Amino acid sequence: MTPVFFKSLLERAIKTFGQALLAAMGMGVTNVLSVSWQAALLTAGTAALISVLTSIGSAPWGDPATPSLVASLPPTSET
């Protein structure tokens, strides 16, 4: 696992945290003041932790420089 791997892992975890937090808040369905912030933050934190663990678990497969299960393809030149 390289520094690039951990940078990508952190990016994925932060994105997952934000997405889960928005989902837990109800995306405007509920009043922001009535949201259970403790439950929303716990849900988002759990989702981020799962993202980190799955990224680490993916390390043996795919591109070793990224936390992806899919091997990256070489860049193509478009003519």
N, C-alpha and C positions, 0 to 999 in steps of 0.2 A: 504494500500500500504506500502510495507516494503522496507528497504534499498536494498534488493536483487532485488525487483521489479524495483526500479529506476536504479540500475546498469544495469539490462537487457534492460530497456528502453533506456538508454544512448548508450549501445552497438548497439542496433537496429538502433537508429537515426544516429550514426556515420557511420555504414555500408551503410545505405540508402543514406546518403550524398555522400559518396565516389562512390557508384554505379551510382547515378544520375549525378554526376560531370563527370565521365567517359563517360556516355551516351551522355551528353550534348556536350562534346568535340568531339564526333564523333568517338572515339576509333581508331584514326589513319587515318580516312578518310580525315580529313582536316589537314592542317599544324598547329602545336601547336601555332605558332606565330600569326596565323590569327583567332584564336578562340576568340569569344566575351566573355572574362572572366567575365564581369559583368553579362551577361545573364546566363552563365554556373553556376556561383556561386549563383545567384538568384534562378535558377531552383533547384540546389542541396539543398539550404537552405529551399526552399518551400517543397521539398520532405521530408527532415528531420523533418520539423515542422508537416507535415501530419503524419509521422511515430509516433512522440511523441503523437499527439492528438488521433490517433487510438489506441495506446497502453494504454493511460489513459482511453479511452472509453471502452476498453476491460476488464478493471479491475473487473467489477462485474461478469464476466463469466470466465470459465476455472479455472486454478490454481491461487489462489490469490497471490502467491509469484512470479508470472511471468506476463508479459504483453501479454501473449498468449490467444487467444480465445479457444484453445484446452486444455482440462484438461490433465495434465501429467499423464502418466501411472506409476504404481509402478515398480521399477526395477525388472527384472526377473533374476533368476539364471539359467545359462546354465550349463547343466551337460555333 
